[in-house]
């Protein structure tokens, strides 16, 4: 059995297809558990905010069974040290952008497929991120959440084994409703 690092993108997409499931109340518990772990692990970095984002944060919404977490640290945080601590704790680094001070990591991807609990962690400097507005909008407006669900279900059929294309195909919808949320909610998530 190959390690994940040895697999091609196509092999990874085959092993980890787009799976959509009914909302589970446990997603909130999964988030809380990991939020506590991250808060302890990164205590020296003065976490500014940590939020459950993505479809699993919207009650009743069909979602990939993956809990997305947005963790915000102070501007200029030590990217290398944070990366090392997270990797030592079992997170797999997917993308590191030194210029933008962002990290994208995951946990729960194994050579045999998905673990029981799967996470995506997005580490950024404190900011005014669209993901927070989009989540808030879907939580407030069930009709928009249903439209998003319909879109995801239609895209799953086409892109089950192409995660990048699946994500790209959702972009226009996400941007449209993130903008609507910003218009309605103002600067509610702007760093103070």
Backbone torsions as a table, in degrees:
resi	resn	phi	psi	omega
1	UNK	NA	128.7	179.8
2	UNK	-72.5	149.4	168.0
3	UNK	-72.4	157.7	179.9
4	UNK	-59.0	-37.3	-178.0
5	UNK	-64.5	-23.7	-178.3
6	UNK	-88.1	-10.8	-175.1
7	UNK	-83.1	147.4	173.0
8	UNK	-74.8	165.2	177.6
9	UNK	-58.8	-41.1	179.7
10	UNK	-63.1	-40.1	177.7
11	UNK	-65.4	-39.4	178.4
12	UNK	-65.1	-43.2	179.4
13	UNK	-65.0	-32.5	177.4
14	UNK	-69.5	-41.6	-179.7
15	UNK	-71.8	-32.6	-176.6
16	UNK	-123.3	71.7	-178.6
17	UNK	-71.3	167.4	172.4
18	UNK	-71.1	118.6	177.5
19	UNK	-121.4	129.4	176.9
20	UNK	-116.4	132.0	-178.2
21	UNK	-132.2	159.6	174.3
22	UNK	-59.1	150.5	179.0
23	UNK	-59.7	141.2	177.3
24	UNK	-120.2	133.6	179.0
25	UNK	-60.1	-26.1	-178.2
26	UNK	-64.7	-18.9	-179.6
27	UNK	-56.7	-39.1	178.6
28	UNK	-64.1	-38.4	177.9
29	UNK	-67.5	-41.7	177.8
30	UNK	-58.9	-44.2	179.1
31	UNK	-61.3	-49.0	-178.0
32	UNK	-58.4	-43.0	179.7
33	UNK	-60.6	-47.2	-178.0
34	UNK	-73.8	-32.9	176.3
35	UNK	-60.3	-42.4	177.8
36	UNK	-65.2	-42.0	178.3
37	UNK	-61.1	-45.3	-178.7
38	UNK	-67.7	-38.3	179.1
39	UNK	-61.4	-41.4	177.1
40	UNK	-69.6	-46.6	-175.7
41	UNK	-61.6	-39.0	-174.4
42	UNK	-110.0	27.2	-176.0
43	UNK	-56.3	-36.2	-176.9
44	UNK	-71.3	-9.3	-175.7
45	UNK	-98.4	6.3	178.0
46	UNK	52.5	66.6	178.0
47	UNK	-53.0	127.7	-179.1
48	UNK	-84.1	-45.2	177.7
49	UNK	-154.3	153.7	172.0
50	UNK	-143.6	130.8	-173.5
51	UNK	-138.5	145.9	169.5
52	UNK	-82.9	120.6	-179.3
53	UNK	-124.4	-177.6	177.2
54	UNK	79.8	179.9	-173.4
55	UNK	-64.0	-29.7	-179.9
56	UNK	-70.2	-10.9	177.6
57	UNK	-89.5	-0.4	-178.9
58	UNK	-110.9	109.0	-176.4
59	UNK	-56.8	131.7	176.5
60	UNK	86.6	-7.5	-176.7
61	UNK	-87.9	129.5	173.4
62	UNK	-60.7	139.4	-174.7
63	UNK	-151.8	159.3	163.9
64	UNK	-64.3	137.7	-177.9
65	UNK	-76.0	60.1	-177.3
66	UNK	-132.1	123.8	179.1
67	UNK	-88.1	119.1	177.3
68	UNK	-93.5	135.7	-179.3
69	UNK	-126.9	130.0	172.9
70	UNK	-105.3	117.5	-178.5
71	UNK	-116.1	121.9	-176.9
72	UNK	-111.9	130.9	-179.6
73	UNK	-115.9	167.5	179.6
74	UNK	-62.8	149.3	174.7
75	UNK	-51.2	136.2	177.9
76	UNK	80.6	14.5	-179.5
77	UNK	-60.1	158.0	-177.8
78	UNK	-76.7	93.3	-176.0
79	UNK	-57.6	-42.8	-177.1
80	UNK	-67.2	-42.3	-179.1
81	UNK	-67.5	-41.8	178.1
82	UNK	-62.8	-43.5	178.4
83	UNK	-58.4	-48.3	-178.1
84	UNK	-60.9	-44.5	-179.9
85	UNK	-62.8	-43.8	-178.7
86	UNK	-67.3	-42.2	179.3
87	UNK	-64.5	-40.1	178.1
88	UNK	-62.7	-29.7	-179.7
89	UNK	-85.8	5.0	174.5
90	UNK	103.4	1.6	176.8
91	UNK	-79.4	143.4	178.0
92	UNK	-103.6	121.9	-179.8
93	UNK	-74.5	126.7	177.1
94	UNK	-103.0	-48.2	-177.6
95	UNK	-140.7	134.4	173.1
96	UNK	-128.2	122.9	177.3
97	UNK	-118.5	100.5	-176.5
98	UNK	-64.4	-38.5	-177.9
99	UNK	-63.9	-45.1	-179.0
100	UNK	-86.6	-7.0	-177.2
101	UNK	59.6	48.8	179.0
102	UNK	-125.3	147.4	174.6
103	UNK	-131.0	140.9	170.9
104	UNK	-125.7	122.9	-177.5
105	UNK	-131.5	164.4	174.3
106	UNK	-140.5	164.2	177.4
107	UNK	-147.2	138.6	179.1
108	UNK	107.6	5.7	174.3
109	UNK	-99.6	120.8	-177.4
110	UNK	-124.5	163.3	177.6
111	UNK	-60.5	-16.1	178.4
112	UNK	-97.7	1.8	-178.0
113	UNK	117.4	-162.3	-177.6
114	UNK	-69.6	140.6	169.9
115	UNK	-77.2	177.9	179.2
116	UNK	-63.4	-42.6	179.3
117	UNK	-113.8	129.1	-178.7
118	UNK	-126.7	138.3	-177.1
119	UNK	-133.4	149.1	164.9
120	UNK	-120.2	131.6	-179.1
121	UNK	-118.3	125.8	179.1
122	UNK	-113.5	111.9	-178.8
123	UNK	-104.4	128.3	-178.0
124	UNK	-145.7	164.0	169.5
125	UNK	-71.9	151.6	-179.3
126	UNK	-52.2	128.9	-177.2
127	UNK	-157.8	-166.0	-176.3
128	UNK	-115.9	77.9	-165.7
129	UNK	-88.8	135.4	179.6
130	UNK	-56.3	-35.6	-176.6
131	UNK	-55.8	-34.5	179.8
132	UNK	-70.3	-40.9	179.2
133	UNK	-68.1	-42.7	-180.0
134	UNK	-61.5	-45.3	177.3
135	UNK	-57.6	-48.5	-178.2
136	UNK	-60.0	-40.2	-178.5
137	UNK	-65.6	-46.2	179.8
138	UNK	-65.7	-33.8	177.6
139	UNK	-67.7	-35.5	-177.5
140	UNK	-81.8	-33.0	-172.7
141	UNK	-118.5	92.9	-179.2
142	UNK	-57.6	-31.1	179.7
143	UNK	-65.2	-41.1	176.6
144	UNK	-65.2	-38.5	177.5
145	UNK	-62.9	-40.3	178.5
146	UNK	-64.8	-40.3	177.5
147	UNK	-62.5	-41.3	178.7
148	UNK	-63.9	-41.5	178.1
149	UNK	-60.8	-45.9	178.9
150	UNK	-60.5	-42.2	178.2
151	UNK	-61.2	-47.8	-178.7
152	UNK	-61.6	-42.5	179.8
153	UNK	-63.0	-39.1	178.9
154	UNK	-69.6	-36.5	-179.8
155	UNK	-73.7	-30.4	179.5
156	UNK	-58.0	-42.5	-179.2
157	UNK	-60.0	-38.6	-175.7
158	UNK	-83.3	-36.0	-170.6
159	UNK	-121.7	30.1	-176.5
160	UNK	-52.8	-33.6	-177.8
161	UNK	-116.8	32.6	176.4
162	UNK	-147.3	84.2	-175.0
163	UNK	-58.5	-41.3	-178.3
164	UNK	-64.1	-45.0	180.0
165	UNK	-65.4	-38.5	177.7
166	UNK	-59.4	-48.0	-179.8
167	UNK	-64.9	-45.5	-179.9
168	UNK	-59.3	-39.1	-177.0
169	UNK	-69.2	-18.4	178.1
170	UNK	-89.7	-12.3	-169.6
171	UNK	-57.0	-46.5	-177.2
172	UNK	-59.9	-43.6	179.1
173	UNK	-63.0	-48.0	-177.3
174	UNK	-61.9	-44.0	-179.7
175	UNK	-64.8	-41.6	179.9
176	UNK	-59.1	-48.0	-176.1
177	UNK	-79.7	-23.9	172.5
178	UNK	-66.1	-40.9	178.3
179	UNK	-65.5	-43.2	176.7
180	UNK	-58.8	-41.1	179.8
181	UNK	-64.2	-42.6	178.6
182	UNK	-62.2	-39.0	178.9
183	UNK	-64.5	-39.1	-179.2
184	UNK	-80.3	-42.5	-171.6
185	UNK	-94.6	-5.3	179.3
186	UNK	64.3	-130.7	-175.0
187	UNK	-108.0	36.1	-174.4
188	UNK	-57.5	-27.4	-178.7
189	UNK	-107.1	8.9	178.8
190	UNK	-68.7	138.3	-180.0
191	UNK	-60.4	134.0	-179.8
192	UNK	-88.4	NA	NA
